[in-house]
Amino acid sequence: MVYVTPTGSKHENESLFQNLEVNIVEVQTLRGIVLLGGDFNAHTATLLDTINTSDLCELLQAPELAKTKQPSVVAKQQNRGTSVGGWGHELLDLCCDTGLLILNGQTLGDELGEFTCLANGRHNTVNYIIGSPAIWQTVTHLKVIIDDTRYYAIGGVMQSQVPS
């Protein structure tokens, strides 16, 4: 479970994403599967949470790499939130650097990337579930549940089918 204080807060921790990355890489080194969820206070709109391999091949001047088989899990993230800010770039960099994927807006049940927060009269998407590609492939459903009695309280339900 993750809670990242908003940017500009007196409790803002600029090294939090670096610390998360160190811990994620440590788990991955042990061949572990990573699943994180919570309030990242990140606005990502529909920016990519993965490295665009065709752009990378062009940058490296290695067109032969573009012919290699790419992971089949990569999809364009949908997000009803249209702003980029808060810790958005840091979250996307974390995903790109570690290979984690954002499940919001890429999973059955949340194909549109539903809003996860209503604050200051504005709907936003700041709560995310991110995980290793191995978990991403097993998720069968993700649903954002809005609590009508407390506008800011939003939860998610994730069903996963683990291969036998």
C-alpha positions in Angstrom: 0.0 0.0 0.0 1.4 3.4 -1.0 0.6 6.9 0.1 2.6 9.7 -1.5 2.1 13.2 0.0 1.0 15.8 -2.5 3.8 17.9 -4.2 4.2 21.2 -2.3 3.2 19.6 1.0 5.4 20.3 4.1 5.8 16.5 4.3 6.8 16.2 0.6 9.5 13.5 0.2 11.4 14.0 -3.1 13.4 10.8 -2.6 10.3 8.5 -2.1 10.2 7.3 -5.8 14.0 6.6 -5.7 13.5 4.6 -2.5 10.5 2.7 -4.1 12.6 1.9 -7.1 15.5 0.5 -5.0 13.0 -1.7 -3.1 11.3 -2.8 -6.3 14.6 -3.7 -8.0 15.6 -5.7 -4.9 12.3 -7.7 -5.0 12.8 -8.3 -8.8 16.4 -9.4 -8.2 15.0 -12.2 -6.0 12.6 -13.0 -8.9 9.7 -11.6 -6.9 6.5 -10.2 -8.4 5.6 -6.6 -7.4 2.1 -5.3 -6.8 1.6 -1.8 -5.4 -1.6 0.1 -5.0 -2.6 3.4 -3.4 -2.6 7.1 -3.6 0.4 8.2 -5.6 -0.9 11.8 -5.9 0.2 11.4 -9.5 -1.6 12.8 -12.6 -0.5 10.8 -15.6 -3.2 11.4 -18.2 -2.6 8.9 -21.0 1.2 9.2 -21.1 3.0 5.8 -21.6 4.1 3.8 -18.6 6.5 1.8 -20.8 9.4 2.7 -23.0 8.3 2.9 -26.6 10.5 0.3 -28.2 10.4 1.7 -31.7 11.6 5.1 -30.4 14.3 3.4 -28.4 15.4 1.4 -31.5 15.6 4.6 -33.5 17.5 6.4 -30.7 20.0 3.5 -30.5 20.2 3.4 -34.3 19.5 -0.4 -34.0 16.5 -1.1 -36.4 17.2 -4.9 -36.0 15.9 -4.6 -32.4 12.5 -3.5 -33.6 12.1 -6.9 -35.2 12.4 -8.8 -31.9 9.3 -10.0 -30.1 8.0 -7.4 -27.7 5.9 -8.2 -24.6 2.3 -8.8 -25.5 1.0 -7.1 -22.3 1.8 -3.5 -23.4 -1.3 -1.5 -24.1 -2.2 2.2 -24.3 -3.3 3.3 -20.9 -6.7 5.1 -20.9 -7.4 7.7 -18.2 -10.3 10.0 -17.7 -8.0 12.3 -15.9 -6.5 14.7 -18.5 -3.9 16.5 -16.5 -0.2 15.6 -16.0 1.3 16.8 -12.7 1.8 16.1 -9.1 4.1 13.0 -9.0 2.9 11.9 -12.5 6.2 12.0 -14.3 7.9 10.3 -11.3 5.4 7.5 -11.3 5.7 7.0 -15.1 9.5 7.0 -14.8 9.3 4.5 -12.0 7.3 2.2 -14.3 9.6 2.7 -17.2 12.7 2.1 -15.1 11.4 -1.0 -13.3 9.2 -2.6 -16.0 6.1 -2.2 -13.8 2.8 -1.4 -15.6 -0.2 0.7 -14.5 -3.3 -1.5 -14.4 -5.8 1.4 -14.3 -7.2 2.0 -17.7 -5.7 -1.1 -19.2 -7.7 -3.8 -17.5 -11.2 -5.3 -18.1 -13.6 -3.4 -15.8 -11.6 -0.2 -16.0 -11.0 0.2 -19.7 -11.6 4.0 -19.5 -9.3 4.7 -16.5 -12.0 5.9 -14.2 -11.5 8.8 -11.8 -10.3 7.7 -8.4 -10.6 11.0 -6.5 -12.9 14.0 -6.1 -11.1 16.8 -4.4 -11.6 20.6 -4.4 -14.6 20.0 -6.7 -12.5 18.3 -9.4 -12.4 14.7 -10.5 -8.9 13.2 -10.8 -7.1 10.0 -11.2 -4.4 9.9 -8.5 -4.8 6.3 -7.1 -3.2 3.6 -9.1 -2.5 -0.1 -9.0 0.8 -1.0 -10.6 2.5 -4.3 -11.0 4.9 -6.6 -12.7 4.0 -7.9 -16.1 3.5 -11.4 -14.6 0.7 -10.1 -12.4 -0.7 -7.9 -15.1 -1.2 -11.0 -17.3 -3.3 -12.7 -14.6 -5.7 -9.9 -13.8 -9.1 -10.7 -15.0 -11.0 -7.6 -13.6 -10.3 -4.3 -12.0 -13.2 -2.0 -10.8 -13.0 1.4 -9.3 -15.8 1.7 -6.7 -17.0 5.2 -5.7 -18.4 5.6 -2.3 -21.3 8.1 -2.8 -21.4 9.0 0.9 -17.8 10.2 1.0 -16.9 11.7 -2.3 -13.1 11.3 -1.8 -13.3 7.6 -0.7 -12.6 5.4 -3.7 -11.5 1.8 -3.6 -10.6 -0.8 -6.1 -11.4 -4.5 -6.4 -9.0 -6.7 -8.4 -9.6 -10.3 -9.4 -6.7 -12.4 -10.5 -6.5 -15.9 -11.8 -3.2 -17.5 -10.9 -2.0 -20.1 -13.4 -2.1 -23.7 -12.0 
